[in-house]
Structure formats: structure tokens, C-alpha cells
Amino acid sequence: MQTMNPQLPFEKGVRALLKVKWTLKTKSPLVIRQGVFAEFKSDKNRADKDTKGRKLDPVFKWTPTGSENQVADFAYQFFLAKNEAAPDETPEIRARYHIPASSIRGALRAAAIERWVEWQQRDLFMLRKKENESSEDETDAIQASVKRTCDAMKRGETKWMHILSLFGIAFNPNNDPENPFTWAGRLQLETEPLETADGKSIKYAGKSFTAKDGPENMQRTIGMRTPVDRITGGAKESAGGIHHWVEMPKGQTFVTQLTIANPCQTDIDLLADWRMRVKAGFLTFGGLASVGRGEVNFFDDKNSDVRIPGETYELFKPGAEAATFTADPLDMFWQRETFTDFKSLQARQNKLPSHSAPEVAPQTPEGENHVPQS
């Protein structure tokens, strides 16, 4: 049996942490498809003779009552909030909009693959799931794909392995508990809940109206589009007419935070590439990116009395230099170094360790247990 021993991201503990905070401002509407729906009617008081959309009186309800008039809502989550009118009473359950961290993380991972991996190898870790009734040819194709991925792991493809070190991997082709290719990545990503002023009104077709129920902490816009047939260029006949969805409009801000454990030189290179793509409009987030949704840029409020930077970077390292980091990270004394701009962080790049490619364990005969290398 051929065994491979990847160098796990936390094999030697936590040696340093890099915290990145980006405040982003939407340059185009941002759509998050969450699989939840609200109820939307754009023609509540329209008479039969008003067939061209006159006398619009939109109505938006957070909870849909039927299958008709549903609109795909933005992502939201529930939380407990104090009742301001009666603070001593039981907190109220409310909802607020948010951007799932997976939406940002997936876009960053795709950009990293595009930046570092040759197109012939980009599908190495996009394995198809085997169906219960797969044909012999389909099974052979899946097995060949798994073997190709295992061979790449054995060779230690440097760029792919760095991406897997950062984002994690869950790949165990032989269901071997002694030799899994599964570990948590060094990157942790979070997004702050959306708290935006003037969020009570909703805009649709140039008209603003107030929703009586539902989350009210983000400016919302209801977009509409007739799905297009990519072959004919016309409207799809089977698409069911105009589709509506809730989106965050242009000019709104949101915060995403990245924490990179054991940062290395190539992490800074990747951060530089992400920043360049964001500013150039090549790195977009959310759905409908193919039709111009999800473009953002770094927010910097220079007119405010308290200047809000669009990006900040903090590097945490143990206070005492040590040859080996065997102490509990929670008991260490950490020193913080703050960078107000990305160029200052790049100047410290050479002080960080370089990324080392994973090592491959020697071949283990059948029946012997896999022993990790030291």
C-alpha cells in the first residue's frame, strides 16, 4: 500500500497569527442565494386595465404564505435582541441579514486556484461523487481520477499543496483511518452581521416602499430578470417569466475578517493578488457575477472625523523567541504588530518562514500500520 504523509498545517503548533480586516463597499448589487424566500407582490392594487405596470403598489412580506409570488431572499440569521421598550422582559427573536463566510471563502479559493494552478490540474480535487448505480465506465473514470489525485499528492505539487494547507482538505479515497488526507486549513474567515442605516425601505423598479415585517437592518433592492437562453440569446421559454430576488444595492459596506495561522511568505503573495483582483473588479462575490453583480472595492471614509480604514493587518507572534513551539498557545504571551497599509506588511514578508512542500512517506508493506514521520 502506498502511503503519503502530508505535512499537517499545525504539526508544530501555532507559531504566529495574521489577522486581516477588510471593509468592502459594493460597486454593484450583491446577491446571496440562500435558499430562503419571502413574499413579494408588485401589483397589489393594479386594475385589470392597467396591463403596462401602472399604479405599482409593491408589498413585501418576510414569511411567504404560498408558492406564488415568492422572491429569493438575501441570507439572514436569527439572534436575541433586548426589547428597548421593556429591557427587563424576555429578549425578542429577530433576524438580520448577513453574508455567509462560505460565499467569500469560495471566491478567494477559486482565485487562488486560478492564480497558482495550471488549468490542466485545476480539477484534481473536484472529484465526482459515485452514484449507487454507476456504470462500469463511470466507475473506472472516477477511480482513474482518484488515482491521478493521489499521484499529485505523492509528488507534493507545491502550489496545490499550499492552497490545501491554507483552505483545508477532506479527501480519503481508500477510507483508511491510518492515512487520511484530511485536515483543517490555516485560514479562518468570518463576516460581521450587516448593520446598515436606512434599511427599512426597499427599492423596486425605481420606487421605494416600506416592508412591514422581516429584517430591517440592510438597504434592500429587489432585482428582476428574465432568464436568457445562451444559445438563442432570447428569453428562455421554460424559465417561468420574470424572476425576482433580494440584493444588497450599490454603495453598501460589509466587513470580512481573515485569520491565517502560521503565516508564510506565499500567504502575503496571495493576499496581494486578492487585493489586486478586488480593485480591478476581477474578484467578485455572491451570485449572478456573470451579469455584473458582486463587484466591490475597499472602503475608506476620508471625510469622517474618525477615519475608517478599508484594510488593517495585525501580526501576532510569541513574545519570546524559541527554537521549538511546544507550549500551549493559550498560555503564551503574544506580541502584536499593527500595519496600517498593505505595503508595510509586505516589507515584513521576508521575516516570515517560506512555505515548505508536504513530504511523502515511504512505501508501507501490506498489513503494517502507518507511522507518521517526525
Wavefront OBJ file of the C-alpha trace (Angstrom):
o trace
v 0.000 0.000 0.000
v 1.357 3.414 -0.969
v 1.066 5.844 1.910
v 1.563 9.571 1.854
v 2.207 11.717 4.877
v 1.317 15.351 4.224
v 2.970 17.900 6.462
v -0.033 18.930 8.523
v -0.536 22.687 8.895
v -0.372 22.556 12.703
v 2.171 19.763 13.087
v 4.461 22.041 15.145
v 1.745 24.051 16.851
v 0.743 27.666 16.333
v 3.785 29.864 15.753
v 2.087 33.087 14.652
v -1.270 34.566 13.623
v -2.055 37.130 10.953
v -5.413 38.915 11.326
v -6.743 40.728 8.258
v -9.775 43.023 8.359
v -11.258 44.243 5.085
v -14.109 46.736 4.919
v -15.601 46.406 1.440
v -18.039 48.659 -0.381
v -20.292 47.343 -3.124
v -19.744 48.849 -6.567
v -22.630 46.830 -7.996
v -25.536 45.000 -6.331
v -24.583 41.924 -4.321
v -26.740 38.801 -4.489
v -26.556 35.958 -1.952
v -28.643 32.905 -2.809
v -29.506 31.274 0.482
v -32.429 29.035 -0.444
v -34.883 31.117 1.581
v -37.859 33.041 0.224
v -40.069 35.989 1.088
v -43.352 37.077 -0.444
v -43.359 39.915 -2.950
v -46.220 41.441 -4.931
v -45.593 44.324 -7.291
v -49.179 44.812 -8.414
v -51.372 44.663 -5.310
v -53.777 47.407 -6.409
v -53.409 47.107 -10.155
v -56.693 47.047 -12.065
v -57.281 44.661 -14.931
v -56.969 47.508 -17.450
v -53.557 48.551 -16.093
v -51.644 45.973 -18.094
v -48.446 48.027 -18.564
v -47.413 48.203 -14.943
v -49.083 51.444 -13.966
v -50.212 52.080 -10.373
v -47.496 49.929 -8.858
v -48.023 49.310 -5.138
v -45.330 46.820 -4.060
v -45.793 44.713 -0.955
v -43.020 42.684 0.718
v -43.576 40.132 3.481
v -40.735 38.262 5.129
v -42.625 34.973 5.506
v -44.297 33.668 2.325
v -47.819 32.278 2.679
v -47.882 30.258 -0.528
v -45.906 29.098 -3.515
v -46.899 32.076 -5.654
v -45.255 35.498 -5.611
v -42.113 34.233 -3.888
v -38.862 36.157 -4.126
v -35.435 34.683 -3.343
v -34.342 36.463 -0.180
v -30.866 37.511 0.917
v -29.104 35.413 3.587
v -30.253 36.068 7.161
v -29.710 34.647 10.619
v -31.621 34.816 13.925
v -30.401 36.456 17.132
v -31.741 37.519 20.537
v -32.265 41.251 20.967
v -33.377 43.216 24.013
v -36.744 44.853 23.880
v -35.866 48.541 24.065
v -39.350 49.448 25.292
v -39.176 46.859 28.101
v -35.492 45.904 28.713
v -36.353 43.708 31.714
v -38.572 41.418 29.678
v -37.530 38.337 27.737
v -35.367 39.185 24.694
v -37.031 39.113 21.299
v -36.009 36.797 18.479
v -35.098 38.865 15.443
v -33.372 38.327 12.160
v -30.619 40.244 10.438
v -29.043 39.925 7.059
v -25.510 38.642 6.655
v -23.072 37.442 4.043
v -22.129 33.779 4.660
v -18.404 33.339 5.151
v -18.532 30.463 2.657
v -19.507 32.913 -0.105
v -16.319 34.935 0.452
v -14.151 31.892 1.140
v -15.236 30.115 -2.037
v -14.423 33.138 -4.198
v -10.984 33.511 -2.585
v -10.214 29.811 -3.066
v -11.241 29.934 -6.735
v -8.996 32.974 -7.253
v -6.092 31.177 -5.554
v -6.506 28.171 -7.839
v -6.665 30.429 -10.889
v -3.547 32.265 -9.710
v -1.350 29.297 -8.890
v -2.569 26.091 -10.552
v -2.190 25.298 -14.243
v -5.522 24.758 -15.927
v -4.735 21.076 -16.665
v -4.573 20.388 -12.895
v -7.417 22.561 -11.606
v -9.848 19.641 -11.379
v -7.562 17.453 -9.235
v -9.602 17.973 -6.069
v -13.020 18.325 -7.678
v -13.898 14.651 -7.609
v -17.284 13.429 -8.763
v -19.467 11.559 -6.297
v -20.021 7.923 -7.152
v -23.682 7.053 -7.631
v -25.175 3.827 -6.302
v -25.952 2.609 -9.827
v -22.864 3.856 -11.670
v -21.921 2.109 -14.878
v -18.599 0.314 -15.218
v -17.214 3.114 -17.383
v -18.286 5.768 -14.866
v -16.703 3.794 -12.008
v -13.451 3.392 -13.957
v -13.398 7.119 -14.709
v -13.845 8.000 -11.037
v -11.126 5.539 -9.982
v -8.764 6.980 -12.591
v -9.489 10.480 -11.303
v -8.801 9.404 -7.708
v -5.503 7.782 -8.757
v -4.491 10.963 -10.585
v -5.179 12.980 -7.432
v -3.256 10.517 -5.239
v -0.277 10.697 -7.587
v -0.324 14.500 -7.350
v -0.413 14.255 -3.547
v 2.542 11.879 -3.631
v 4.552 14.221 -5.835
v 3.777 17.088 -3.489
v 2.522 19.623 -6.048
v 3.811 22.750 -4.308
v 1.155 25.267 -5.319
v -1.784 22.900 -4.894
v -0.456 21.801 -1.521
v -0.121 25.381 -0.348
v -3.768 26.040 -1.260
v -4.807 22.874 0.605
v -2.679 23.924 3.569
v -4.483 27.251 3.665
v -8.067 26.155 2.928
v -8.016 22.567 4.238
v -8.831 19.268 2.554
v -11.214 16.338 3.049
v -10.027 13.523 0.784
v -9.736 9.902 1.911
v -10.019 7.683 -1.186
v -9.308 4.349 0.485
v -11.276 5.031 3.693
v -8.069 4.356 5.595
v -8.224 5.869 9.115
v -4.449 5.474 9.466
v -3.663 7.544 6.400
v -6.339 10.186 5.676
v -5.817 13.241 3.521
v -7.984 15.351 5.800
v -7.053 18.385 7.852
v -8.349 21.815 8.793
v -6.782 24.673 6.879
v -4.817 27.555 8.309
v -7.350 30.138 7.095
v -10.378 31.080 9.189
v -12.816 33.544 7.643
v -15.652 35.440 9.313
v -18.089 38.134 8.210
v -19.681 40.677 10.517
v -23.503 40.926 10.608
v -24.867 43.685 8.408
v -25.925 46.795 10.298
v -26.734 49.450 7.723
v -28.678 52.690 8.194
v -31.897 53.409 6.297
v -32.637 49.732 5.924
v -36.390 49.928 6.359
v -37.186 50.870 2.779
v -36.972 48.564 -0.202
v -36.456 49.721 -3.764
v -38.105 48.132 -6.773
v -38.303 49.498 -10.315
v -37.336 52.982 -9.131
v -39.964 53.038 -6.360
v -39.241 52.906 -2.614
v -41.643 51.289 -0.188
v -41.541 50.106 3.424
v -41.773 46.449 4.426
v -43.896 45.824 7.491
v -42.135 42.687 8.651
v -38.814 40.966 8.212
v -35.204 42.091 8.760
v -34.794 45.833 8.509
v -31.070 46.394 9.042
v -29.867 46.487 5.449
v -30.826 48.568 2.463
v -32.569 46.137 0.110
v -33.301 46.195 -3.579
v -35.478 43.720 -5.440
v -33.886 42.796 -8.743
v -35.700 41.307 -11.673
v -34.517 39.454 -14.725
v -35.841 37.200 -17.426
v -33.515 34.186 -17.742
v -31.714 34.230 -21.089
v -31.170 31.265 -23.387
v -27.431 31.223 -24.062
v -27.901 29.605 -27.465
v -30.556 31.870 -28.961
v -29.853 34.983 -26.900
v -33.574 35.342 -26.207
v -35.710 34.650 -23.159
v -35.955 31.045 -22.020
v -39.338 29.592 -22.867
v -39.339 27.261 -19.862
v -37.976 29.758 -17.328
v -41.337 30.825 -15.985
v -41.225 34.542 -16.809
v -39.543 37.263 -14.754
v -37.560 36.198 -11.698
v -37.164 38.423 -8.626
v -34.566 38.346 -5.859
v -33.412 40.493 -2.927
v -29.943 42.028 -3.184
v -27.664 44.474 -1.389
v -27.512 47.586 -3.612
v -24.524 49.641 -4.701
v -22.850 51.765 -2.010
v -23.360 49.434 0.980
v -20.475 48.233 3.159
v -19.647 44.960 4.893
v -16.695 43.644 6.886
v -14.849 40.366 6.403
v -12.039 39.143 8.651
v -9.363 36.605 7.730
v -7.187 34.884 10.328
v -4.185 32.971 8.970
v -2.379 30.671 11.383
v 1.358 30.186 10.852
v 1.524 32.798 8.045
v 4.286 32.369 5.476
v 5.740 34.382 2.603
v 3.430 32.912 -0.027
v 0.381 33.900 2.040
v 1.380 37.544 1.591
v 1.758 36.953 -2.163
v -1.766 35.555 -2.277
v -3.161 38.477 -0.255
v -1.519 40.851 -2.749
v -3.144 39.012 -5.650
v -6.580 39.076 -3.992
v -6.266 42.819 -3.342
v -5.276 43.478 -6.943
v -8.227 41.459 -8.259
v -10.686 43.215 -5.945
v -9.509 46.676 -7.020
v -9.551 45.693 -10.703
v -13.054 44.234 -10.429
v -11.912 40.690 -11.294
v -12.732 39.182 -7.876
v -16.478 39.345 -7.267
v -18.683 37.775 -4.625
v -22.143 36.220 -4.459
v -24.407 35.114 -7.270
v -25.065 36.497 -10.771
v -21.430 37.572 -11.130
v -21.658 36.746 -14.839
v -24.117 39.622 -15.314
v -22.125 42.177 -13.322
v -23.238 41.529 -9.739
v -20.951 41.338 -6.708
v -18.195 43.830 -7.605
v -16.641 45.528 -4.552
v -13.746 47.762 -3.569
v -12.009 48.728 -0.335
v -13.910 51.311 1.703
v -12.034 54.313 3.100
v -14.109 57.088 4.662
v -11.701 60.018 4.458
v -14.458 62.542 5.190
v -15.306 61.101 8.592
v -13.961 62.633 11.798
v -12.814 59.169 12.794
v -11.132 57.730 9.701
v -12.234 54.168 8.977
v -9.516 52.320 7.037
v -10.601 49.888 4.373
v -7.978 47.353 5.432
v -5.915 46.640 8.541
v -3.380 43.918 9.322
v -2.167 42.613 12.677
v 0.628 40.090 13.145
v 0.724 38.211 16.455
v 3.890 36.354 17.474
v 5.077 34.866 20.776
v 6.885 37.351 22.952
v 9.910 35.129 23.492
v 11.753 33.555 20.574
v 12.043 29.792 20.932
v 13.579 27.045 18.839
v 10.504 24.876 19.231
v 6.939 25.942 19.986
v 5.739 23.221 22.314
v 3.980 25.464 24.832
v 0.234 25.842 24.870
v -0.586 28.812 22.577
v -3.241 29.936 25.047
v -0.593 30.314 27.767
v 1.867 32.228 25.578
v 2.461 35.948 25.770
v 1.742 37.310 22.310
v 3.147 40.497 20.822
v 1.092 42.442 18.296
v 2.448 44.353 15.337
v -0.109 46.522 13.519
v 0.140 47.612 9.884
v -1.973 50.494 8.626
v -1.336 49.674 4.972
v -0.508 46.578 2.961
v 2.929 47.828 1.831
v 4.101 47.862 5.457
v 3.073 44.216 5.786
v 4.887 43.333 2.557
v 8.042 44.900 3.976
v 7.933 42.252 6.742
v 7.290 39.425 4.285
v 10.867 38.138 4.225
v 10.803 37.820 8.008
v 8.137 35.134 7.729
v 9.029 31.494 7.016
v 8.739 30.151 3.490
v 6.113 27.545 2.708
v 7.559 24.015 2.658
v 6.036 21.403 0.367
v 4.487 18.307 2.010
v 6.660 15.243 2.384
v 5.815 11.759 1.168
v 6.109 8.767 3.483
v 7.971 5.700 2.171
v 6.016 2.744 0.880
v 4.489 0.680 3.675
v 4.043 -3.072 3.152
v 0.588 -4.581 3.436
v -0.503 -5.221 6.997
v 1.798 -2.723 8.660
v 0.448 0.334 10.404
v 1.214 3.748 9.048
v 3.670 5.605 11.273
v 3.804 9.370 10.696
v 7.214 10.852 10.077
v 8.668 13.110 12.705
l 1 2 3 4 5 6 7 8 9 10 11 12 13 14 15 16 17 18 19 20 21 22 23 24 25 26 27 28 29 30 31 32 33 34 35 36 37 38 39 40 41 42 43 44 45 46 47 48 49 50 51 52 53 54 55 56 57 58 59 60 61 62 63 64 65 66 67 68 69 70 71 72 73 74 75 76 77 78 79 80 81 82 83 84 85 86 87 88 89 90 91 92 93 94 95 96 97 98 99 100 101 102 103 104 105 106 107 108 109 110 111 112 113 114 115 116 117 118 119 120 121 122 123 124 125 126 127 128 129 130 131 132 133 134 135 136 137 138 139 140 141 142 143 144 145 146 147 148 149 150 151 152 153 154 155 156 157 158 159 160 161 162 163 164 165 166 167 168 169 170 171 172 173 174 175 176 177 178 179 180 181 182 183 184 185 186 187 188 189 190 191 192 193 194 195 196 197 198 199 200 201 202 203 204 205 206 207 208 209 210 211 212 213 214 215 216 217 218 219 220 221 222 223 224 225 226 227 228 229 230 231 232 233 234 235 236 237 238 239 240 241 242 243 244 245 246 247 248 249 250 251 252 253 254 255 256 257 258 259 260 261 262 263 264 265 266 267 268 269 270 271 272 273 274 275 276 277 278 279 280 281 282 283 284 285 286 287 288 289 290 291 292 293 294 295 296 297 298 299 300 301 302 303 304 305 306 307 308 309 310 311 312 313 314 315 316 317 318 319 320 321 322 323 324 325 326 327 328 329 330 331 332 333 334 335 336 337 338 339 340 341 342 343 344 345 346 347 348 349 350 351 352 353 354 355 356 357 358 359 360 361 362 363 364 365 366 367 368 369 370 371 372 373 374
